[in-house]
């Protein structure tokens, strides 16, 4: 098994006299005897803090995880990661896993408390994640997140609490499983696998939160700055202010895909199939996010842009 360690809170200690960041090998040595039974090789990955992690670093983690399974023969991969953007990286890893989703397990984990705090959650999260990876997590699930002994699908998981060790939730979707007594207890089936990816993902995709009175120039400004696609965080079933419709149509004509997600939980119904009066942006060229949270819709658009032009992106999202 391979451990890719990126530092952050799970490896941080601020204790007087011994501050610093533990390497992956040191994290493994710090686990109590018997906490893990798998053979684990640790590799450290230079990475920014989670809250400042670049798309290029996220893509590098995805590539390294896939290569570890498909090219290097590891049965599983565990990635330690800061919790702020853990859900985005996990979903990007999942989208790019390809055949590795069937050939091995990929588990991401992190911690809310640093190592010097009372009852740090990092060591248990790491041990549980290694257990999940050793047992194949739920087989065929692709990338999953294992925290607080819970196993979440990358597509569904979200950070919902910045201070609690129960920081992540998949609600209203079910947990995939739990780690109980050193074994994985499977609870539900994973979501369907995403469409196959081709080409190289785009790293410059903008995410804009819409609001009443938003100026359309915000969309053209990010495109002028180099964005290859735009995700709009709308409301309800996928609604955005009508002031944006003309600009959405223009960007679509220019070959710049505009994907509309919602700040609410929605179903995977295509945007143009929502009930009358909702999802009107589809009629001017917008693409629906198929129920993805806005930040994950951005990851999906990064991958979809590797498939080709706007028609290829629309087709890829249609199969998501």
N, C-alpha and C positions, 0 to 999 in steps of 0.2 A: 504494500500500500504506500501511496505517496502523500506526504503532507506538504502543501504549499502555504507557507506562513508569510503574512503580509504585515505583521506587527499589530498596531492599534490596541484598543483597551484590553483585549484578551491576553496581551503580552506585556502590558505596561505595569511598572511598579514605581510608585512615588515615595516609597518608604525612605526615611532619613538614613543616609549611609549606604543605601543600595538601590538608588533610582536607576531606571533604564528600561530597555526593551529586550525581552528574552527572545532568543532565536527559536526557530522551530525545534531544533534538537534539545534546547534547554526546556522548552515547554513539555516535551515528551518525558524528559528526565524528572521533571517536577511532579509528574503524576504519581499518585500513591502506588505502591507495589500491587500488581494484580489488577489495576484499573483497566488495562488493555491486554489482549492476548495476541493481537495481530502484529506481524512484523511491519514496521513503518520506517520509511526513508523520508527524512525531512529536507526540504529545500526552502531557502529564504528568497522572497521576491521583493525587490525594491518597489515600494508603493507609497503613494501619498496617503495622508489621513483619509479615512472613509468619506468624511464630509467634503473633501476636496479632490476625490479620486477622478482622474481623467478617463474619458472613453477609451483612450489607447491602452491604459492599464487594465481596464475591465476586459477589453478584447484580448489582451495578452494572457490574462488569467484563463479566459475561455479556451484559447488555443492550446495553452499548456496542459489544461485538464484533459482536453480531447486527445492530444498527442500522447499523454501519459498512458491512456487506456489503449488507444489504437496502435501506437507506434512503439511504445516502450514496454508494453505488456503488463502494466500494473492492473490489479483486479479492482482497485478503487482509488479515489482521490478525495482528500479532505482539504478544504481551503479555509484558513482562518482569515477573518475580514472584520473591519469595523462595522458596527450595526447601522450607522446612518444611511448608507447606500447599499447595504447587504442585499436587499430585495431586488435592486436593479441589476447588480452584478450576477446574482443567482439566476435571474431570468435570461440575461444575455448568455450566460454559460449554458443554460438549458436550450436556448434557441440554436446555439452553435454546436451542441453535442453531437448531432448526427448519429452515426452508428455506435458511438461510444455510449449512448443511452442504453443500449441493449448489452453491450460487451462488459460494462463495469458500472460501478456506483460513483456518483459525484455528489459530495455533501459539503455544504458551506455552513460555517458556524462563526460565532463571535461571542462577545461578552459585554454586559452593561457595566459591571464593576471591574475595576482594575485589580491586579493581584494582591495589592497591599490592603485592600478594603476588607471589612468584616464579611465573611462568607462570600468570597468571590465566586462568580458563576462560571468563569472561564474554564477551569480544570474539568468540571463535570461536563460542560458542553463539549469540550474537546474529546473526552473519553467516550461520551455517548455518540458523537459523530463518527469516531473511528469504529465503534461497534456497529453503527448503522451501515457504514461503508463496507465493513467486513462481511456483513450479512446481505450485501447487495441492496441496502435500503429497501423500499418496495421495488422489486425488479422491474426494469423498463420504465421507471418513473422519470429518468433523466436527472437533472440537477434538483436537489432538494435542500432545504434549510433545516438543520437540527439544532434547536435551542430549548432549554428548559425541559429536556427529555422528550420533546415533541418533534415530529417530522412533518414538515410542511412542503407542499408542492411549490416550486418556484413561481409558477403562474399565479398562485392564489395568495401567497404570503405577503404581509405588510407589517411594518413596524408601527405599533399603535400606542406605545408608551415609552417615553425617553428615559425613565428612571427605574422601572420595575424589571426584575429578571424575567417576568412573563411579558416581555416587550413585544412579542410577535403574535399575530393572529391570522388565520385563514378565513375567518367567518365572513360570510355565511356558508362558505365551503367547508368540508370536513378536513380533519387531520388525516394524513396518510398513515400515520402510525405513531407509536411511542416506544421509547427504550425503557424496558422494565426488567430489573434484575439482570442486567447485562445481556438481554436479548431484545430483538425487535418484535413488537406486537403490531401486526398490520391491521389497520382499521378501515381503510377504504381504498378504492381504486384511484389511480392518478388521473389527471385530465388527459385528453388525447394529445398525442405528440404533435408538435408544430410542423408546418410544411418544411420540406428539405430546403436547405440554403445553398446558394451558389454564389460564386464571386466573392468579393471582399466587401464586408459591411462598411457603411459610411460612418464616419465619426462625428460629423457636424450636422446634427439635427436639433432644431430649436423646439423648446416647449414653452408655450405661452398660455398663461391663465387668463381666460376671458372674464369680462365684467361689464355691467351696464355702462354704456358710454365709451367703450374702448375705441381707440383711434386705429383705423385700418393701417395706418402707416407703420405700426409696430410690426406687422407681418412682412411688409416689403423691406423694412429696415434689417431684419435678421437675414433675409435672403440676400440683400445687398452686401451684408457682412460675410456671406459665404455659406449660409445654411443650405443644405441640399434637400431638406424636407422640413415640414413644420407640423408639430402636434399642437392642437388647441385643446385646452382643458375647458370643456363646456359644462352645462348643467343638465339635470334631469336625464332624459333618454338620449341626449346628444345634441343639445341645443346651444347655439352661439348667437350673439346679437346679429340682427339683419344687416347692420352697418358693415359687416365683414364679408357679406356674400359676393359683392363685386370683386373684391380683392381675392377671395378664394377662387373664383372663376378665372381671374387673370393668372394667378399662380399655376392653376391646373393647365391652362393653355400654354404656359411657359415650360411645362414639364416638371414643375415643383409639386410633389404630392403634399396634400394637406389632410392630415388625419384628425378626426374629432373623437376625443375620449370624453368621459364625464367625471366630474368630481364625486359622483354617486356610484354605488354599486349598480351595474346594469347587466342585462343578459347578453349573450353573444349574438343576438339578432342583428343582421346587417342594418346599417343606418337607414337605407332607403326602404326597409321593411317595417320600420316602427310605425305606430299608429298615426293617423292623420293629424297634422299639426306639430309633430315632433320630427327631429332629424331632417329638417328642411335643407340643411347645408348639403346633403347628398345630391340635391337637384342642381347644385351649382358646381359639382365635381368633388366634394369632400368624400373621404373614405372613412368608414366607421372603424372604431378600434376593437370591435367584437368583444366588448365587456372588459377590456384591459384597463387597469388604472393608468392615468396619464403618464406617469414615469415609466411604466412598462410598455406602453404604446410607443414611447420614444425609442426604447430598446428594439422593439419589433420593427419600427420604421428603419432604424439603422441597418438591420439585417435585410429587410425587404428591398432596400435600395441597391443591395448587391445583386439582385436578380435581374435588374434591367431598368427600363424606363417606367413611366407612370402607369402604363397598362399592366406591366409585370407586377408592380407594387400592389395595384388594385386586386389582381388575381391572387397574389400571395396572401393578402389580408382576407380575401374571400374564403381561403382554405384554413385560416388560423383557428 
